[in-house]
Amino acid sequence: MKNEMKTAVIGAGASGIMAAVTAAKYGAEVTLFESSQRVGKKILATGNGKCNLGNLNFSMEQYYCEDQEKLHKMFRVFSVWDAMAFFESIGLMIKNKNGYLYPYSEQASAVLDVLRMELDRMKVEVITETRIVGAIYHSEKGEFELQDAQGKNYSFSRVVIACGSPASLKKGEGMTGYELSAGFGHDIRPVAPGLVQLESDESFTKALAGVRCQAKVRLLVDGEEMASEAGELQFTEYGISGIPVFQFSRIAGYALKEGRDVSVMADFFPDQEDKVFAYMNRLRYETQMDKTLEEYLTGMLHKKINMVMIKQAGLKPDMKAKEAGYRKIAELMENCRSLNIHISGEHGVENAQVCAGGVNIAQVSTELESSMIKGLYFAGEILDVDGKCGGYNLQWAWTSGYIAGRNAAGSSTREIAETKEDMLPKDDRKC
Ligand SMILES: Cc1cc2nc3c(=O)[nH]c(=O)nc-3n(C[C@H](O)[C@H](O)[C@H](O)COP(=O)(O)OP(=O)(O)OC[C@H]3O[C@@H](n4cnc5c(N)ncnc54)[C@H](O)[C@@H]3O)c2cc1C
C-alpha cells in the first residue's frame, strides 16, 4: 500500500538504486531518473569487473568525512552486515575473500542484475536517457518541480539527489548533481580525485613503465611522512599506480593544490627486517663481489628496477662489485629501500575511482535530509564522504541510499542511529 510520498531519485547508480528500492519498500511511489541509457553503469566497472561490494574489516578510519560521528551513526543504521543481508535477500550469493566481499560469481553484472530485478519487483518507475537539469522547491505547496534536459517538468513531494561524482567520467561531465544541490543553497566542498594514480616528473618512471612489484610506499609532504601503505606498486609512463598509491592519492592531491612538495618513497624489500637485510648484504658481497653490478643485482629485484637503482647510484652496470667497494654496494642496497619518486600531479579526475568533496555533510541530518529544504535528501558520492579502496565506497552508497530512501518514504531512521549498539555484531558470523 502506497503512503503517497511521491519520490524522485535523481541518478541510478549504486546509491540511487538503493534509495529507490528502499523508498518503494517503505511505501513511496518512486521514479528513478537516469541520464545514461542504462542504470548502474559504474557498478559494472567496479573491482575490475568483479565488484568489491563491501568489506568485513570495517572501521571508521577507512573514511574521510568532516563529521565522523555523524557518519558512524549512519553506518549503525545500515552496516556491512545489513548490506550483506540485503543482497542475500534479493538473491545474491556473496563471497568473502579475507574480508573483501564480492558476488559469488565474481561478476559485477550479477550485482546489477539483482538490483534491477528488485527495482522491477518494487515497481519503481525507471526513466533512462533523462537528465534532470533543473529543480525548484515550492514551499507553499511543499512540492518539488524537476525539469529534464528536454524541458519536461515533473512534480514530487520528496527528492533524493544521488548523482555521483565526475570520477571516471570525461572531463567536464558529472557536475549537474552539484549544480542542482547548489541551486537549493547547499555548500559544495571542493571536488577532487580521491582514488587515483599519481604523476611523476622523474625520467626513471618511464624506464620502469609496466613493472609491478611488492613495495612499502611512504607519502612525504615537504619531507614529512603523511601516510604509509604496502602492496603492489605499478610503474607507468606517467608515474605510479596501484592500490597503495590510490590509498593516499587524496592526501597527495590536496597537498599539491596547496603548492607543497610531494614525493613517494618506495621500499622494494618491504618484508626484510633491517638487521637481517644488512647481514644478508654482507654475505652477498663476500660471495658475489666478482660479478658486474648488473649480475650482482640479478635475482633480487625486477631487472628494470635493478638498472634504475645502479644508474641512480651513479654507477655503471658493467662495473665489478668489488671495484665499487662494499660501502658503495651497501649504499646501493639501502637505496633500494628508499627510492624517492617526486610527484608532479594527480592523473586526472577521469581516471579516478572516486572524488573527494561534494555536498557539505554539515548541511544534512543523520537521515541525510537537507537542513535547508524539507523533503530533499542526498545519497552516495555526491556527499562529502569518500572511502579507501576495498569496498568502502560501495558500502557508503548502500548505507546512504538506504537511509535517504527510507527517510524520504517517511520512515525515520533517527532512533536506530541513536540506539543501535554498533555497526558490527559481536558474534563472528561467517559467510
Ligand atoms: C573503475 C572504478 C572501480 C571501482 N571499484 C570499486 C570497488 O570495487 N568497490 C567500491 O566500493 N567502490 C568502487 N568504486 C567506487 C564506486 O563505484 C562509487 O563510489 C559508487 O558507484 C558511487 O555510487 P553513486 O550512486 O554515488 O554514484 P554513480 O555510481 O556515479 O551514480 C550516479 C548516477 O547518476 C547519474 N546522473 C548524474 N547526474 C544526473 C542527472 N542530472 N540526471 C539523471 N541522472 C544523473 C549518472 O549517470 C550515474 O548513473 C569504483 C569506481 C570506479 C570508477
The ligand as a Gaussian input file, in Angstrom:
#p B3LYP/6-31G(d) Opt

LIG

0 1
 C       36.740000       1.949000     -12.181000
 C       36.080000       2.010000     -10.820000
 C       36.194000       0.932000      -9.959000
 C       35.611000       0.993000      -8.681000
 N       35.680000      -0.098000      -7.888000
 C       35.078000      -0.082000      -6.672000
 C       35.034000      -1.248000      -5.860000
 O       35.454000      -2.344000      -6.256000
 N       34.476000      -1.149000      -4.623000
 C       33.942000       0.034000      -4.158000
 O       33.473000       0.080000      -3.025000
 N       33.917000       1.145000      -4.922000
 C       34.456000       1.107000      -6.166000
 N       34.395000       2.223000      -6.978000
 C       33.677000       3.424000      -6.468000
 C       32.148000       3.206000      -6.577000
 O       31.848000       2.664000      -7.823000
 C       31.409000       4.532000      -6.383000
 O       31.786000       5.140000      -5.180000
 C       29.891000       4.323000      -6.383000
 O       29.476000       3.619000      -7.549000
 C       29.178000       5.667000      -6.301000
 O       27.797000       5.448000      -6.424000
 P       26.802000       6.686000      -6.604000
 O       25.459000       6.104000      -6.738000
 O       27.033000       7.693000      -5.550000
 O       27.270000       7.377000      -7.952000
 P       27.312000       6.803000      -9.523000
 O       27.515000       5.361000      -9.466000
 O       28.277000       7.663000     -10.156000
 O       25.843000       7.069000      -9.984000
 C       25.324000       8.336000     -10.286000
 C       24.356000       8.183000     -11.426000
 O       23.658000       9.393000     -11.609000
 C       23.501000       9.652000     -12.975000
 N       23.282000      11.100000     -13.098000
 C       24.168000      12.087000     -12.799000
 N       23.594000      13.288000     -12.949000
 C       22.320000      13.063000     -13.362000
 C       21.237000      13.920000     -13.673000
 N       21.350000      15.236000     -13.596000
 N       20.057000      13.351000     -14.063000
 C       19.918000      12.000000     -14.142000
 N       20.926000      11.146000     -13.861000
 C       22.115000      11.667000     -13.448000
 C       24.788000       9.138000     -13.576000
 O       24.672000       8.858000     -14.949000
 C       25.048000       7.891000     -12.732000
 O       24.470000       6.743000     -13.305000
 C       34.938000       2.180000      -8.263000
 C       34.810000       3.249000      -9.142000
 C       35.359000       3.164000     -10.413000
 C       35.200000       4.334000     -11.351000

